[in-house]
């Protein structure tokens, strides 16, 4: 059994570029930057950015080219594929791309506000409360919540 599945959330690095194959199939390419924050060995916070080349085909390519723009936050799901070719000097070149089967815009539509919910007259609005990820009565638990950044996943 094998599995090749990738899921990323990040920001578009440039506007999508759509073209058509000689057979008339739409193909769109764009890049997505995914940031990762972590504590280095010295305890200071570090940030690194990983860039993904994304390729969408057919109707997904057309929708992506029409609705996505540089800077938008997107969710992309698909598979990794590595291509090989020879450049003009005869050197072998490789690139790894995320072949998308789902692209979702995570930004709000411009000009639209999130719906606001008003409590009905006389209803009580519950207060927000902080919930510790550690149960105090759990074996080995203590009163100090763990730092979410220290979780192994």
N, C-alpha and C positions, 0 to 999 in steps of 0.2 A: 504494500500500500504506500502511496506517496501523496504529498499535498504541496501545492504551490499557491499560497494565498497571502496577499498583502493588504493591510488596511492602514491608511495614513490620514492624519488631519494636519493641514498646514495652510500656508498662504501662497497664492499664485505669484510666481516671480516675474511673469510677463503675460501679455495678452495671448490667448490661444491662437495658433496658426492652423487654419484649415486648408486642405488641398484635396484634390481628387486623384485617385489612381487612374492609369490608362483604361481600366475596366469600368470607371465611373463610381467607384466606392469612395465615400468621404472618409478622410482620416485627419484627425486634429492632434496636434502636439502642444504641450505646455509643460512648464516646470512648477514644482511645488516645493517650498521650503518648509522643513519640519524642524522646530527648535527643541532642544533638550537641555534642561537645567539639572545640574548635579553638584554635589559637594566634592571638591578635589581632595587630594591627600592632605593638603594644608588646611582644610576646613573651610576654605573660601568657596563661594558659589561660582560655578563655571557655566558658560552657555556655549553650546555648539549647534551648528546648523547643518542639516543633511539635505541635499538637493536631490529630488527625484524627477526623472524625465518621464512624463506620462503620455501615453498614446491611446486615443479613443477612436473607435471605428463606427461606421454606418450612422444610425440615428443618434447614438450617443455623441458621436463626433460633431454632428450638426448642432445639437442642443448645447454642447459645451462651448462651441465657438460663438454661438448666439448669445448665451447668457452669462458667461464668465469673463471677468476682467482682472487685470493685474491688481494684486493686493487682497483680493477676496479670499475669505476662509472657506476651504472645501474639505469634504470627506471623499476619499477615493479608495475604492476597493477593486482588486484585480489580482493579476499574477505577474511575476517577474519573468522577463525574457531577455537573453543576451544575444545581440547580433554581432556578426563579424564581417568585415569588408577590408579591401586593400585600398590604401590611399594612392595619390598620384606618384609617390616615390616607391611604391611596391611594398610598403610596410603594412603588416596586419594591424587593424584597429578593431577595438571592441567597444560596445556600449551596452549597458543594462537599462532596460526600460520597464516601467510598470504599465502593463496592458490593462486598461481599465474596463471593467464590466459594470461599474456603478460610479457615478460622480454626483455628489450632492452639494449644493451651495449652502453654506452654513451662515452666511450673512443675511441680515434682514433686508427686505426689499426697500429701496430708497423711497422716502416719502410716506412709509407706513409705520405707524407706531404699534408697539405691542399692546394688545388689549388690556385694559385696566379693569379689575374687578372691584366693585365697591360693595362693602358689606350692606346687607339690607338693614333698614332702620330697626334699631333695638337688638341687633345680633351682636354677639360678643366676638371680638377679633382675638384669636389666640396669640400669645406672645411667642416670639422666636426663642428657642432654647438650644443650647449647645449640648451635643451628645458626644460623650467620650467613646472612642473606638474600642476601649477595653472595659469589659464588665468587671465591676468591683468585686463581685462574688465569684468570679471565675478563678479556677486554680491558677496560681502564679500571677494573677492580675494585681495591679496596685492602683493607687489613686491618681497617678500621673498618666495623662493620655500620651500615646506614642506620637512621634512626629511623622506625618504622612510621607514626608520625603525620605524617611529611613526604611520604608517598606520595600521588600525585594522585588516587587512587580510594578 
